[in-house]
Amino acid sequence: MAAVERVSIGFSGGQVVEVRLSDVSLKEFRQALNKADGWGDLETEDGTVSVDLRQVVFVRSAAAHGSIGFGQG
């Protein structure tokens, strides 16, 4: 099973979209950003999201953990 990450995508106008992406989809998205050639589709856990790659100003990701509560450490 592929790991899923919560990813926030910020745009030049100040909007932020939060999606859940597999490791593979996040890697493909980052590669598409290197080209920043128009629109690209993201295959998220909730469906397809189309993004204007030229407007993305940041990508923040955090691994989504399946447990709730306090960690031990």
C-alpha positions as a Markdown table, in Angstrom:
| # | Residue | x | y | z |
|---|---|---|---|---|
| 1 | Met | 0.0 | 0.0 | 0.0 |
| 2 | Ala | 1.4 | 3.4 | -1.0 |
| 3 | Ala | 1.8 | 6.0 | 1.7 |
| 4 | Val | -0.5 | 9.0 | 1.5 |
| 5 | Glu | 0.6 | 12.5 | 2.3 |
| 6 | Arg | -1.4 | 15.6 | 3.1 |
| 7 | Val | -0.2 | 18.3 | 0.6 |
| 8 | Ser | -1.0 | 22.0 | 0.7 |
| 9 | Ile | -0.5 | 23.8 | -2.7 |
| 10 | Gly | -0.2 | 27.6 | -2.6 |
| 11 | Phe | -1.0 | 29.8 | -5.5 |
| 12 | Ser | 0.2 | 33.3 | -6.5 |
| 13 | Gly | -3.2 | 34.8 | -5.7 |
| 14 | Gly | -3.0 | 33.6 | -2.1 |
| 15 | Gln | -5.3 | 30.6 | -2.4 |
| 16 | Val | -4.3 | 27.2 | -0.9 |
| 17 | Val | -5.7 | 23.8 | -1.9 |
| 18 | Glu | -5.2 | 20.8 | 0.4 |
| 19 | Val | -5.2 | 17.3 | -1.1 |
| 20 | Arg | -4.1 | 13.8 | -0.2 |
| 21 | Leu | -1.6 | 12.3 | -2.6 |
| 22 | Ser | 0.2 | 9.0 | -2.8 |
| 23 | Asp | 4.0 | 9.2 | -2.9 |
| 24 | Val | 3.9 | 8.4 | -6.6 |
| 25 | Ser | 1.4 | 11.2 | -7.4 |
| 26 | Leu | 3.4 | 13.7 | -5.3 |
| 27 | Lys | 6.6 | 12.8 | -7.1 |
| 28 | Glu | 4.9 | 13.2 | -10.5 |
| 29 | Phe | 3.5 | 16.5 | -9.4 |
| 30 | Arg | 6.9 | 17.8 | -8.4 |
| 31 | Gln | 8.3 | 16.7 | -11.7 |
| 32 | Ala | 5.5 | 18.5 | -13.5 |
| 33 | Leu | 6.3 | 21.7 | -11.6 |
| 34 | Asn | 9.8 | 21.7 | -12.9 |
| 35 | Lys | 8.4 | 22.1 | -16.4 |
| 36 | Ala | 5.5 | 24.5 | -15.2 |
| 37 | Asp | 4.0 | 24.1 | -18.7 |
| 38 | Gly | 0.3 | 25.1 | -18.3 |
| 39 | Trp | -2.3 | 22.9 | -16.7 |
| 40 | Gly | -1.7 | 19.5 | -15.0 |
| 41 | Asp | -3.9 | 16.9 | -13.4 |
| 42 | Leu | -3.4 | 15.6 | -9.9 |
| 43 | Glu | -4.7 | 12.2 | -9.1 |
| 44 | Thr | -5.7 | 12.6 | -5.4 |
| 45 | Glu | -7.3 | 10.2 | -2.9 |
| 46 | Asp | -10.6 | 12.1 | -3.5 |
| 47 | Gly | -10.5 | 12.4 | -7.3 |
| 48 | Thr | -8.7 | 14.4 | -10.0 |
| 49 | Val | -7.7 | 18.1 | -9.4 |
| 50 | Ser | -6.6 | 20.3 | -12.3 |
| 51 | Val | -3.9 | 22.8 | -11.5 |
| 52 | Asp | -2.4 | 25.7 | -13.4 |
| 53 | Leu | 1.2 | 24.8 | -12.7 |
| 54 | Arg | 2.5 | 28.3 | -13.6 |
| 55 | Gln | 0.6 | 29.7 | -10.6 |
| 56 | Val | 2.0 | 27.4 | -7.9 |
| 57 | Val | 4.2 | 29.2 | -5.5 |
| 58 | Phe | 4.7 | 26.6 | -2.8 |
| 59 | Val | 4.1 | 22.9 | -2.0 |
| 60 | Arg | 4.0 | 21.7 | 1.6 |
| 61 | Ser | 3.7 | 18.0 | 2.5 |
| 62 | Ala | 3.2 | 16.1 | 5.7 |
| 63 | Ala | 2.9 | 12.3 | 6.0 |
| 64 | Ala | -0.7 | 11.4 | 7.0 |
| 65 | His | -0.5 | 9.0 | 10.0 |
| 66 | Gly | -3.3 | 6.6 | 10.7 |
| 67 | Ser | -3.3 | 7.0 | 14.4 |
| 68 | Ile | -4.9 | 9.5 | 16.7 |
| 69 | Gly | -3.5 | 10.5 | 20.0 |
| 70 | Phe | -0.2 | 11.2 | 21.6 |
| 71 | Gly | 3.0 | 9.6 | 20.3 |
| 72 | Gln | 5.4 | 7.8 | 22.6 |
| 73 | Gly | 8.9 | 8.9 | 22.7 |
